Amino acid sequence: MQQKKPIAKFRNNAILLTMSSLRRTYKIRPITVNNVKVVQVVIDSHFEKKHSKTMNDQLILALVN
């Protein structure tokens, strides 16, 4: 089984997110979660298999912002 790379790296209280072929990355206005500044959202496509009728990227982004 292939080991997955981490999607988040922490540096200077900011999260730097990386993207794989099945993930989409969106820049957002900075928010702070547990004293960590978040500037991007990574949405993995796995949710589309069971939830595509009720969930999409725009809804997820609206919930985050």
CNS distance restraints for C-alpha pairs under 8 A (distance, minus, plus):
assign (resid   7 and name CA) (resid  17 and name CA) 5.48 0.50 0.50
assign (resid   7 and name CA) (resid  18 and name CA) 5.29 0.50 0.50
assign (resid   7 and name CA) (resid  19 and name CA) 7.06 0.50 0.50
assign (resid   8 and name CA) (resid  15 and name CA) 6.12 0.50 0.50
assign (resid   8 and name CA) (resid  16 and name CA) 5.70 0.50 0.50
assign (resid   8 and name CA) (resid  17 and name CA) 4.64 0.50 0.50
assign (resid   8 and name CA) (resid  18 and name CA) 6.59 0.50 0.50
assign (resid   9 and name CA) (resid  15 and name CA) 5.72 0.50 0.50
assign (resid   9 and name CA) (resid  16 and name CA) 5.24 0.50 0.50
assign (resid   9 and name CA) (resid  17 and name CA) 6.44 0.50 0.50
assign (resid  10 and name CA) (resid  14 and name CA) 5.86 0.50 0.50
assign (resid  10 and name CA) (resid  15 and name CA) 4.89 0.50 0.50
assign (resid  10 and name CA) (resid  16 and name CA) 6.36 0.50 0.50
assign (resid  11 and name CA) (resid  15 and name CA) 6.52 0.50 0.50
assign (resid  11 and name CA) (resid  16 and name CA) 7.37 0.50 0.50
assign (resid  13 and name CA) (resid  35 and name CA) 7.40 0.50 0.50
assign (resid  13 and name CA) (resid  36 and name CA) 5.13 0.50 0.50
assign (resid  13 and name CA) (resid  37 and name CA) 5.93 0.50 0.50
assign (resid  14 and name CA) (resid  36 and name CA) 5.83 0.50 0.50
assign (resid  14 and name CA) (resid  37 and name CA) 4.69 0.50 0.50
assign (resid  14 and name CA) (resid  38 and name CA) 6.07 0.50 0.50
assign (resid  14 and name CA) (resid  39 and name CA) 7.57 0.50 0.50
assign (resid  15 and name CA) (resid  36 and name CA) 7.12 0.50 0.50
assign (resid  15 and name CA) (resid  37 and name CA) 6.44 0.50 0.50
assign (resid  15 and name CA) (resid  38 and name CA) 5.56 0.50 0.50
assign (resid  15 and name CA) (resid  39 and name CA) 7.06 0.50 0.50
assign (resid  15 and name CA) (resid  40 and name CA) 7.90 0.50 0.50
assign (resid  16 and name CA) (resid  39 and name CA) 7.85 0.50 0.50
assign (resid  16 and name CA) (resid  40 and name CA) 7.60 0.50 0.50
assign (resid  17 and name CA) (resid  40 and name CA) 6.82 0.50 0.50
assign (resid  17 and name CA) (resid  41 and name CA) 7.79 0.50 0.50
assign (resid  17 and name CA) (resid  42 and name CA) 7.14 0.50 0.50
assign (resid  18 and name CA) (resid  25 and name CA) 7.97 0.50 0.50
assign (resid  18 and name CA) (resid  42 and name CA) 7.99 0.50 0.50
assign (resid  19 and name CA) (resid  23 and name CA) 5.72 0.50 0.50
assign (resid  19 and name CA) (resid  24 and name CA) 6.65 0.50 0.50
assign (resid  19 and name CA) (resid  25 and name CA) 6.48 0.50 0.50
assign (resid  19 and name CA) (resid  42 and name CA) 7.21 0.50 0.50
assign (resid  20 and name CA) (resid  24 and name CA) 7.81 0.50 0.50
assign (resid  22 and name CA) (resid  44 and name CA) 5.99 0.50 0.50
assign (resid  22 and name CA) (resid  45 and name CA) 5.71 0.50 0.50
assign (resid  23 and name CA) (resid  42 and name CA) 6.29 0.50 0.50
assign (resid  23 and name CA) (resid  43 and name CA) 5.45 0.50 0.50
assign (resid  23 and name CA) (resid  44 and name CA) 4.31 0.50 0.50
assign (resid  23 and name CA) (resid  45 and name CA) 5.98 0.50 0.50
assign (resid  24 and name CA) (resid  42 and name CA) 5.55 0.50 0.50
assign (resid  24 and name CA) (resid  43 and name CA) 5.20 0.50 0.50
assign (resid  24 and name CA) (resid  44 and name CA) 6.46 0.50 0.50
assign (resid  24 and name CA) (resid  45 and name CA) 7.80 0.50 0.50
assign (resid  25 and name CA) (resid  40 and name CA) 6.62 0.50 0.50
assign (resid  25 and name CA) (resid  41 and name CA) 5.65 0.50 0.50
assign (resid  25 and name CA) (resid  42 and name CA) 4.45 0.50 0.50
assign (resid  25 and name CA) (resid  43 and name CA) 6.41 0.50 0.50
assign (resid  26 and name CA) (resid  40 and name CA) 5.44 0.50 0.50
assign (resid  26 and name CA) (resid  41 and name CA) 5.18 0.50 0.50
assign (resid  26 and name CA) (resid  42 and name CA) 6.45 0.50 0.50
assign (resid  27 and name CA) (resid  39 and name CA) 5.89 0.50 0.50
assign (resid  27 and name CA) (resid  40 and name CA) 4.28 0.50 0.50
assign (resid  27 and name CA) (resid  41 and name CA) 6.38 0.50 0.50
assign (resid  28 and name CA) (resid  39 and name CA) 5.37 0.50 0.50
assign (resid  28 and name CA) (resid  40 and name CA) 5.37 0.50 0.50
assign (resid  28 and name CA) (resid  41 and name CA) 6.96 0.50 0.50
assign (resid  28 and name CA) (resid  65 and name CA) 7.40 0.50 0.50
assign (resid  29 and name CA) (resid  39 and name CA) 6.15 0.50 0.50
assign (resid  29 and name CA) (resid  65 and name CA) 7.56 0.50 0.50
assign (resid  30 and name CA) (resid  37 and name CA) 6.32 0.50 0.50
assign (resid  30 and name CA) (resid  38 and name CA) 5.54 0.50 0.50
assign (resid  30 and name CA) (resid  39 and name CA) 4.70 0.50 0.50
assign (resid  30 and name CA) (resid  40 and name CA) 7.94 0.50 0.50
assign (resid  31 and name CA) (resid  37 and name CA) 5.72 0.50 0.50
assign (resid  31 and name CA) (resid  38 and name CA) 5.30 0.50 0.50
assign (resid  31 and name CA) (resid  39 and name CA) 6.75 0.50 0.50
assign (resid  31 and name CA) (resid  65 and name CA) 7.97 0.50 0.50
assign (resid  32 and name CA) (resid  36 and name CA) 5.25 0.50 0.50
assign (resid  32 and name CA) (resid  37 and name CA) 4.46 0.50 0.50
assign (resid  32 and name CA) (resid  38 and name CA) 5.92 0.50 0.50
assign (resid  33 and name CA) (resid  37 and name CA) 6.49 0.50 0.50
assign (resid  33 and name CA) (resid  38 and name CA) 7.07 0.50 0.50
assign (resid  41 and name CA) (resid  61 and name CA) 7.75 0.50 0.50
assign (resid  43 and name CA) (resid  57 and name CA) 7.17 0.50 0.50
assign (resid  45 and name CA) (resid  49 and name CA) 7.90 0.50 0.50
assign (resid  47 and name CA) (resid  51 and name CA) 5.68 0.50 0.50
assign (resid  47 and name CA) (resid  52 and name CA) 6.98 0.50 0.50
assign (resid  47 and name CA) (resid  55 and name CA) 7.93 0.50 0.50
assign (resid  48 and name CA) (resid  52 and name CA) 4.40 0.50 0.50
assign (resid  48 and name CA) (resid  55 and name CA) 7.54 0.50 0.50
assign (resid  48 and name CA) (resid  56 and name CA) 7.73 0.50 0.50
assign (resid  51 and name CA) (resid  55 and name CA) 5.66 0.50 0.50
assign (resid  52 and name CA) (resid  56 and name CA) 6.39 0.50 0.50
assign (resid  55 and name CA) (resid  59 and name CA) 6.40 0.50 0.50
assign (resid  55 and name CA) (resid  60 and name CA) 7.37 0.50 0.50
assign (resid  56 and name CA) (resid  60 and name CA) 6.43 0.50 0.50
assign (resid  57 and name CA) (resid  61 and name CA) 6.12 0.50 0.50
assign (resid  58 and name CA) (resid  62 and name CA) 6.10 0.50 0.50
assign (resid  59 and name CA) (resid  63 and name CA) 6.28 0.50 0.50
assign (resid  60 and name CA) (resid  64 and name CA) 6.39 0.50 0.50
assign (resid  61 and name CA) (resid  65 and name CA) 6.16 0.50 0.50
